[in-house]
Amino acid sequence: MVPTVDVQLVKEFMGIRSVSEVCQQLGVARASYYRWRKNSEDRTEKEIRNQKIGELCKLHKYRYGYRKITLKFLNS
């Protein structure tokens, strides 16, 4: 689980305060923040891919299996 609220708050205050200070105020370790930030970036790519696959499934009225959907996804 990635606490996106904490990641967003640190990004907002980054110009005003240091990452260490903001993390300390939130009660989060700095290493945890960087791990969450990395994971949140990775998840967005995965979420985008999953959304496109879901749209393809809806477009074809859930008639196609994973092989056909995968081919359509790769060809789009």
Residue pairs with C-beta under 8 A, 6 or more apart in sequence:
2 36
2 39
2 40
2 43
3 28
3 36
4 40
6 26
6 28
6 33
6 36
7 33
7 36
7 37
7 40
9 22
9 26
10 19
10 22
10 23
10 26
10 33
10 37
13 22
14 22
19 30
19 33
20 30
23 29
23 30
23 32
23 33
49 73
52 73
52 76
53 69
53 73
56 64
56 69
56 72
56 73
56 76
57 64
57 69
60 68
60 69
60 72
64 72
